[in-house]
Amino acid sequence: MQNYSFGPLSSDDYTTKEWFNHYSYGDVTIKLAQYPTNGSGTVSIEYTLRASEKDSIPIAGNYSSATKTITFPGVQAGTYALQIKNIGTTTASGYGSIND
């Protein structure tokens, strides 16, 4: 498991978290929290598994604790990074974990 945090992330801005090893074919699961940096509005974040051919997963909504889970299914063994992009208009912050 690898923890990450981000923010403040302005609209159309993105960050790429540390590269991590995925040792065998299977799912990559992300537990996440995302919320407005300044307390109001609704955030929209796009999560992308870099260096894979998997589609991005957009998540709209505010999650104040890391209870929301997304899964990239059937990922080949390899080295990946989680890219987090703000696709909304509200400045966002958040944190979570990558379970391998």
N, C-alpha and C positions, 0 to 999 in steps of 0.2 A: 504494500500500500504506500502511496505517495501523496502527501498533502500539498495543497497549493492555495494561494490567495491572489486576488487581483483588485485593482481599483485605486483611485477613481479612474474609470474608463469612459471617456467622452464618446459621443455619437460617432460611429464609423471608425473608431479606434480599436485596436486589437493588441493582444499580448500573446506570446507563445511561452508556455511553461516548460520546465526542464524536460529534457528527453528522458524516456524511461524504457526499459526492456520488457517486452512481452514474450515470455519464454516458450509458449506452445500455442498452437491454434486454439482459438476459443474467444469468448466474449471479453471485451474491455468495458468495465462498469465505472461510471462516474457518479459520485454522490456530490450534490451541489447545493450551495446557498447563493442567491443573488438578490440584490436589493438596491434601492436608490441610495446613492452616496449621501444626498442631502435630505433624505427623509420623505420626499413626496414624488408621485409619479409611478409609473409601472415600467419596469425594465424589460428589454428584449435582448437576449444574448444568443449568439450562435456558437455552438461547440463543434469543433472540427478536429478529427484525429489526423494530425499531419503525418505524411509519408505512408498513408494507406489510401486505398481506393474507396473507402467508405464515405457515404454522404454526410454532410454536416447535419447537425440536429439543432434546430432553432427552439428556444424555450422562452415563452413570454410569461411574465408573472413575477411576483415577489415571493421569495422564499427566505425567511429570516434565519432558518437553521438548515443544516445540510441533510434534509429529509427527502429531497427530490432526487430520483435516480434515473439516469439515462444509460442505455447500453448500446455499444457498437458491436453487433453480433458477428461471429465468424471471422475474427481478425487473425491473419497469419502471424507466426512468430516473427519478431523483428524489433526495431527501435522506433519509437513514436514520441510525439509531443502533442500536448493538448493546446490547440489554439482557441482563444476566447475573444470573440468580437462583439462589440456593442452594435446591434442592428436597429436599435430604437433611438429615441431622442432624449431619454433620461440618463444622466450620468450614473454609472453603475459601479458597485463594488460587490465582492463576494469571496467565497472560499469553498473548499471541498476536498475530496480525495479521489484518487485513481486507484482502483483495486485491480490487482493483476492475479 
